Amino acid sequence: MKEKNHFILSEGDVNHSRSRNEWQNSYLNDQTKQILEDDKRYFLHQSLSTPCLNVVSECEGIFLTDEQGRDIMDFHGNAVHQVGYRNPAVIKAMKDALDLLPFSPRRYTNKWAVQLAKELTSLTDNQLSKVLFAPGATSAIGMALKLARLATGKHKVISMWDSFHGASLDAISIGGEKLFRKGLEPLLPGTIHVPSIDSYRPLWEGHSGDPIQLVKYIEYTIEKDGEIGAIVMETIRNTDVQIPPKVFYQELRRVCDRHGVLLILDETPIGLGRTGKMFAYEHYDIIPDIVVLGKGLGGGVFPLAAMLAKEELDIASETALGHYTHEKSPVGAAASSAVISYLKDNNLVERTAYLEQLLNKRLNELKEKYIQIGDIRGIGLLFAVELVKDRTSKERAYEEADRIMYTCLKKGLSFKVSKGNVIQLCPPLTITEEELEKAIQILDDSFAEVIQ
């Protein structure tokens, strides 16, 4: 199949494929199929969502349980499940807040929200000492864009092709994924896209270039344009796990400082321990001007995001940056504080760095076994396994990735497929070594079954 048509196979781009139809027809009973039909009937259809894959009824730890009672190890989880599904500490904290103050009007604050703000800023050693909360990270990105305009007096933003920063109109304007942008123009003016990290990676890995070539291009753009106020980036690309080298960010930080440009890092799916550090930017020995958190911040229960900013950016007292109805939710803040405490009390961040070594070792053993496994990239408990027809041509193996995903689902393992051929593995940080080994065995068995 030609590369330009790969989207008809990719679970990461659309929600239909030949393998999916075969899986649903053979694996789902009539009751489940009826619920899915009702879902299709009442919800607007959209890529990545309705029509849905299956029906789930419970979740706990690393597992989803579907309507037919089957347990599924979830290595996808929309990146909300750092502390596992239905974490008892998170649930208890929310119930305690719910019994006392289920809602806090905007004119008032509350002890739960203030406590969470203290905890988040302390995690940055108070280098990012100001906070705003929002119902979701898309909204937090919007707040960051507003703050950058106020602080710099400039409305233009540099971001990357293939990036994702949320699904609202301003977020898809700076985002670079065609799936979210097509048919929705005109978008927010002043967005300037530069090539993605992975487009430059082969140069420095092949020793025909250096890691700061892209930074030089960014600086050239800043100098020529003159009206750029911010750069927005995913610290590490989540969906297909693109990991910039340290020198890239250190030079980018210097460029931003030279030109008075704010560096906004989006850590929505990768913050809070996912990469083996509480914040992914810690791997690079830099401090951004603004960082955005979301997803796992709410413990896989409550939708909550946060924008953390430097003290000197507290300049919007006469402008409403967010002002969301549930901005300082006591229940959401209680859940988030419980997440932070659970990560610390159980040493999950440090343990994630250890499990990275185990997962990397096991995946590279699979690479030795199957020539269809190309590049393996990982940090913490976030890994990408690229599938190719063969390592010489590096032609992307779209159909094989699709078939492997559904074969794994039959065996009780769920994960995301990105770009049509990249298996993304993103388990809860609470996963045991035994569970991790079981998941790799399922992956191994599925490769053996699919690839002849």
N, C-alpha and C positions, 0 to 999 in steps of 0.2 A: 504493500500500500504506500502511496506517495506521502511524503511527510506533510504536505499541506492539508491532507485530509485526516490527519491523526485525531482531530478533535472528535470524530464520531466514535472513537474507541475509548477515549480517556475519561475515566471517572472524575478526574480533577477538573475537567472542562464542561462536561455535560452529564446528564443523569440517564443516559441510555446507551446500551451497547449490546452486541450479540451475546457476550458472556453474561451480562446482567440479566437479559431476558431468559436465558437458559437456566441461570441460577435461581431466579425467582420461580420459574415454572416447576422446577424439580424440588425446591427446598422449602417453599412456603405452603402452608395449608390454606384451606378455603377461608377460615376465619381471619387469618392475617391478610390474605388478599382482599377481603372485603373492607377491612379497615384502611388499607392502602387505596382502594378505590374511593372510599369516602373522603380520604385526604385529598386525592386528586380532584374530587368533585367540589370541595369547598375552598381550597387554597389556590390562590393564583399560582400558575406554573412559572418556574424560573430555574435557570441553570444552577446546579449545585444543591438544589433543594427539591421541592415538589415537581415531578413525582418522586416519592421517597423510595429508599432501598428496602427497608424492613420496618417492623414495629417493635419498639422496646418497651418493657414493662417495669424493669427494675435496674438498679445499678449499685455497685458496691466495690470499693477498692479499685482494682484494675479491670473489673468485669462489667459488661452490660448483659442483661438477661432479656432475650427477646420474648415475644408474645407466646411462643411455643415452648418456653422454659429452657432454652439453650443458652449457656454462658458463652460470652464472646470476650476474649482479651482485647482491650481497646488501646491500640497504639496510634490512635488518631485523636479522639476526644475534643476536637476543636481547640486543643491546647488549653483547656480550662482545668485539667485534672491533675495538677502538680501534687496535691496532697491526697489524691485518690477520690473516687466518687463516694458520696454520702459519708464524708469524714465525720466521725462522732463529735470531735472537738468543735468543728465548724457548725454543725447542726445545733449543738448545745448552746454555743455563744449566740446564735441567731434566735433561738427560742427564748433565752433569757432577756434579750433586748426586746423581742416581740411582746413579751408579757408586760413590759413597762412602757415602752415608747415605740410603737410600730411606725410612726411617721413624725418627722420634725419639720414644721413649716420653715420656709427660707428666712424669715425674720429672726429665727432663733438658731442657736447652735446646740450641741449636745455632747456629752462626755465621750461617747463612742467615736464620733467623727474627729474630735480633737485628739483623742488618743491615737487613732490611726494616722493622723497627720504627723504627730510626734514620732511615731514608729517608722514611718516611711522616710522622713527626713534624716532620722538618726542612722538609717541604713546607708545613707550617702555620706556619713560623717558630717552632716549639715552643710555639705558643699552645694547641694540642691535643697534649699531650706524653706521654699515656699511651695504650697500645694493647692490644687483645685481638684475636686472630684466631679465625675460625670457618669451618666447611666451606661456608657459604653465607650470604647476607645476611639471609635469614629468621631464621637463628640469631643473627646479630649484632643484629638488631632486638630479639629476645628478651632478649639481654644488656643492651641499652640500657634496656629497660623495667624489668628487675630493678635495674639500677644507679640508675635514677631513684627507685624505691621506697625503696631503702636511703638515698639521699642526702637525700630530702625527707621521708621518713616518711609519704608520701601515695601512695595506690594509683591515683588517678584520672588519666586521660589525655585530652587533647583531640586529636582528629585530624579529618580532613576526609572528607566524603562523596566518593565516586568515587576516593579515593586507593588506592594499592596498596603494601603493605609486605612482601609475602611470603605464603606459602600455608599456614603452620602455624596452629594454632588461635589462638594469641595474636596473630599477625600479621594474620589475617583479622578479628579482633575490632577492632583499631584501623583496619584498612583499610576502605574504603567502597564496594567494588565488589560489586554484588549477585551477580554470577556466582560469586564465591568464598565468599559467605556463606549463600546460600539453602539451606535444608534442614539447616543445621548448627548451629542454635541449641540450647541457650543458649551464648552466647559469653562471653568474658572480662568479668567485671563491672567497672564503673567506667570504661568507654569512653564518651566524650561526643563526638558528631560535630557539626561545624559545617559550614555550606555551603562548597562548593568555591570556589576562586579564580574559575573561569569563570562561576559564578553571579553574582558581583559585578562582573566585568569590564565588561559592557555599561553599567553605571551610570557608572563613571568615564570610559569611552571616549565615552559619550554626554553627558558633562558634567552629568549629573543627580545626581552624587554624587562623593565623593572616595575615593581608594584605601585610606584607613584605616578605612572604615566597617566592614569585616569585622574589623579589629583591635579596634575599639570593642566589637563584639559578643563577641569572644573575651574581652576584659577584663571585660565585664559578667558573662559566664559564670563566670570565675575568681572574681570578687568574691562572686557569689551562692552558688556551690557551697562554696568554702572548703577543698576537699579535693583540688584538682588539683595534681599534682606535675610534670607534663610536658606539653609540646606536641610532637607528632610530625608532621612535614610532609615531603613531597617538595619540595626546594628549588625545583625547576622540575618541573611535571607532565610525565612522560616520554611517556606514550602519545599524548596529543593536544596536547602542547607548550603548556602554560599557563604564562606567564611573568609573575609578579607584578612590579609596579613597585618601584623601589628604596625608596620611602618606606614601603611596606608592611612590609618586613622590618626596616627601621630602627626603626619604631614598635613592631613586635612584639617586638624585642629589648628595648626599653625597658620594655614591659609585663611581660615575663618577669622582668626584673631587679627591677622594683617589687614583684612578688608572690612572688619566690622560686621561680619555675617554671622548670624546665630546658627549653631549646630543643634538640630532637633533630631533626637534618636527615638525611633519607634520600637519599643520592646514589648509590644502588646502580647505576642505569643511566646516570647523567649525570656522574659524577665522572671524574677522570683525563683532562681535556682536552676532553671531548665538547662543552662549551659555549664553548670558546675561552679558558677558564681552567682551571687544574688542578682546582680545586674550584668548583662553581657558586656557592657562597655568597660567593666573592670578588667577584662582580658587585655585591654589596649592601653591601660595606664593613662587614660584621658578622662576629662569631665565634660560632658555635653552642657550646653546652655539650658536645654529642656529635654526631659525624657518622658515618654508616655508608657504607662502600664495599663494592662487590662486583662481580660480572659481569666487566668488563674487567680487574679487578685480577689475575686469573689468566691473562691473555694469551690467552683463548679456548682454553685447554688444561686448566688445573687449576682445580677449584672452590675458590675462596678468597675470604673476605670479611674486613673489618676494622672494628672499632669504635674510633674515636679520641675521646679525652675530655680535658677539662681536668685539670690536675694535682690540683686540689682534690677531684676525684671519685675519687681513689685511696683508697677507704674500705671496700673489701670483702674485706679479707685473711682474714676468717673465714667468707666465703660463696663458694660456687662459682658464679660468674656464667656461665661457659661450660663449661670443663673437657672440651672435645671431644677425641676420640681423635686426630684429625689437626690439632689446634689449631696446633701449630708445625711443620707439615710442611716439611722441608728442600726438597723438590721444589717444593711450592707457593710457598714463600717465594722460591726461586731464580727461578721464573717471574715473580713479581710484581716483584722487583728488576729483572729484565731489561726488563719493561714500562716501568718508570719511567725507566730509562736510555735506552731506545729513544725514548721521548717527548721526553726532553731532548736527546739527541744529534742528533735529526732535526728539532728545532724544531717538532714536530707541534702543540703547543698554539697557538703563534703563527700557524702556517700555517692552522690551523682557523679562527681569527678572520678571516683573509684569504678563505678559501674560502666563509665565510658570506656575504660580500658578493656573490660570484659566483653562488652558489645562489639568494640572495634576488632578484637581478636577473633571472635566467632564469625563476624561478617567477612573478614578477610580469609578465613578458612573456607567459607562458602565460595568466595571469589576464586580460590585455587581449584575448586571443584567444578565450577560452572563457567565456561568461557563467555557466557552471555552477561555476566556481571562485569560492568565497566568500572567507573569511578565510584569509590566509597568515600563519603565525607561525613564527619561527625564531630560533635562537641557536646559534652555532657550526655544527656539522654535525648539527643536530637540527631538523627542520622538519615542520610540519603543514600540509596543504592540505585545506581543508574543501570538500566538494562539495555543492552546493545545486541545487534545481530551477531557481531563478532568484534573483537577488540582492535582489529586492524582497520576496518572501515569506520567503526564507531557509529554505524547506522542505528538509529533509535529503534528499540524493539517495543513498539506500542502494543501490538496485539498480545505479545507474550506477557507484558506487564498486566494487562487487563485480565488475562486468563489466570495468572498467578494470584492476583488479588482475590478473585472469586473462589479459587481453589482453597486459599487460606481461610476465607470466610466459612467455607464448608467445614473446615477443621477447627474453627473457633478462634481465628485471629483476624482482627480488623486493622487496616491502616489506610493512609491516604496515598493516592497516586497523583503525582504532580508532573506537569508538562508532558503527560502521556506515557512517560517511560521511567519515571523516578519514584521508587518506593520510599515513602517517608515514614520513619519510625519515631514515634513520639509517645512513649508510655508514661504513666504516672511515676513520679519520683519515689513513690512508696513501693514500687515493684521489688519483689524478692529475687535473689539470684536464681532460684529454682524456676520461678515464673519466666524470667528472662531466657533461661535455657530452653524452656518448653516452647516459647514463642519462636526461637531460632530453629528449633527442631521442626516446627510446623512449616516455617519458611523453607527449610531444607527439603522436607518431604514434598512440598508443593512444587519446588523447582524440578525435583526428580520426576514428578508426575506430568508436568506441563512440557518440559524441555526434553526432547528425545535426542 
